[in-house]
Amino acid sequence: MEISSRRPATEAGPAEWFTGAVWIDTVADAAPPGTVQVRSVHFAPGARTAWHTHPRGQILHVTEGAGRVSRRGGPVREIRAGDTVRAEPGEWHWHGAGPDTFLTHLAIQEADERGVRTEWGAHVTDSEYTD
């Protein structure tokens, strides 16, 4: 058993992956041979991910605030503290804060046999965000 009391510094979300101000805190990375990764992601109002997919799927658990999520071809759905979202393996989706609210969620995903956890696509347009 290992107990860690020190975390890495908060990192800014890369502009290639996000629109708006986003900060990422590492919560946990599994020790090999495990591949699970847990991040706490903090979105400023209007901030959101680009379209992306996870080869083994993703679980999001909203810890604070309210936001939005959508999958390719689906409607924009509202999410809020206490909600859990499950994206299926290979499902293109995006998520982020509401236009006037902050959002924090835990993002849980694992790597595939190539070591890939996330594949990134195009940025979500304003019309995709508001539909």
NUTI-85125 format. One line per field, with one value per residue (C-alpha): residue in three letters; chain; x, y, z. Coordinates in steps of 0.05 Angstrom, whole numbers, always signed. Example, Ala and Ser with C-alpha at 12.3 -4.5 7.8 and 13.67 -1.06 7.14 Angstrom:
REM residues 2
residuo = (ALA, SER)
cadena = (A, A)
c1 = (+246, +273)
c2 = (-90, -21)
c3 = (+156, +143)
***
This chain:
REM residues 131
residuo = (MET, GLU, ILE, SER, SER, ARG, ARG, PRO, ALA, THR, GLU, ALA, GLY, PRO, ALA, GLU, TRP, PHE, THR, GLY, ALA, VAL, TRP, ILE, ASP, THR, VAL, ALA, ASP, ALA, ALA, PRO, PRO, GLY, THR, VAL, GLN, VAL, ARG, SER, VAL, HIS, PHE, ALA, PRO, GLY, ALA, ARG, THR, ALA, TRP, HIS, THR, HIS, PRO, ARG, GLY, GLN, ILE, LEU, HIS, VAL, THR, GLU, GLY, ALA, GLY, ARG, VAL, SER, ARG, ARG, GLY, GLY, PRO, VAL, ARG, GLU, ILE, ARG, ALA, GLY, ASP, THR, VAL, ARG, ALA, GLU, PRO, GLY, GLU, TRP, HIS, TRP, HIS, GLY, ALA, GLY, PRO, ASP, THR, PHE, LEU, THR, HIS, LEU, ALA, ILE, GLN, GLU, ALA, ASP, GLU, ARG, GLY, VAL, ARG, THR, GLU, TRP, GLY, ALA, HIS, VAL, THR, ASP, SER, GLU, TYR, THR, ASP)
cadena = (A, A, A, A, A, A, A, A, A, A, A, A, A, A, A, A, A, A, A, A, A, A, A, A, A, A, A, A, A, A, A, A, A, A, A, A, A, A, A, A, A, A, A, A, A, A, A, A, A, A, A, A, A, A, A, A, A, A, A, A, A, A, A, A, A, A, A, A, A, A, A, A, A, A, A, A, A, A, A, A, A, A, A, A, A, A, A, A, A, A, A, A, A, A, A, A, A, A, A, A, A, A, A, A, A, A, A, A, A, A, A, A, A, A, A, A, A, A, A, A, A, A, A, A, A, A, A, A, A, A, A)
c1 = (+0, +24, -3, +17, +10, +44, +15, +46, +32, -32, -21, -56, -97, -62, -93, -93, -141, -184, -222, -219, -184, -175, -131, -112, -92, -62, -100, -70, -33, -35, +32, +49, +20, -41, -59, -113, -105, -147, -147, -187, -203, -226, -262, -276, -344, -350, -287, -291, -251, -240, -274, -239, -246, -216, -199, -222, -277, -279, -316, -328, -354, -375, -352, -370, -410, -449, -431, -447, -429, -445, -428, -421, -491, -524, -556, -519, -535, -530, -489, -480, -446, -460, -472, -430, -420, -394, -366, -361, -296, -285, -343, -327, -349, -334, -348, -338, -367, -433, -431, -439, -414, -349, -344, -297, -298, -256, -235, -218, -190, -141, -90, -98, -43, -8, -6, -59, -111, -140, -144, -158, -197, -222, -243, -317, -348, -391, -453, -437, -429, -496, -540)
c2 = (+0, +70, +135, +198, +265, +307, +323, +354, +428, +447, +452, +496, +456, +456, +502, +444, +406, +461, +525, +575, +572, +502, +475, +403, +370, +300, +258, +189, +147, +72, +37, -11, -57, -14, +40, +81, +156, +203, +279, +335, +384, +455, +495, +570, +591, +574, +532, +462, +405, +394, +334, +271, +197, +145, +75, +45, +96, +150, +164, +235, +252, +324, +349, +423, +470, +458, +445, +412, +348, +320, +261, +264, +266, +275, +333, +379, +355, +394, +364, +386, +367, +294, +272, +216, +210, +148, +155, +89, +65, +102, +150, +221, +271, +337, +367, +432, +487, +522, +592, +625, +572, +539, +463, +414, +340, +279, +247, +173, +136, +80, +68, +16, -33, +23, +67, +115, +143, +199, +216, +290, +321, +390, +444, +448, +506, +558, +531, +459, +485, +522, +472)
c3 = (+0, -16, +12, -26, +8, -46, -113, -174, -187, -223, -298, -349, -400, -468, -520, -570, -525, -495, -510, -453, -385, -358, -302, -289, -224, -223, -172, -188, -239, -229, -219, -275, -298, -283, -334, -299, -295, -252, -262, -230, -286, -270, -325, -324, -351, -425, -425, -456, -485, -559, -590, -565, -555, -507, -532, -465, -450, -397, -332, -310, -241, -230, -162, -167, -210, -273, -345, -411, -447, -516, -559, -634, -664, -597, -560, -512, -442, -376, -320, -248, -183, -165, -238, -268, -343, -379, -449, -485, -516, -582, -571, -596, -543, -508, -440, -403, -361, -373, -403, -335, -287, -266, -270, -236, -252, -240, -306, -303, -363, -377, -432, -486, -507, -546, -483, -512, -465, -508, -582, -595, -652, -673, -625, -608, -644, -609, -646, -624, -553, -551, -589)
***
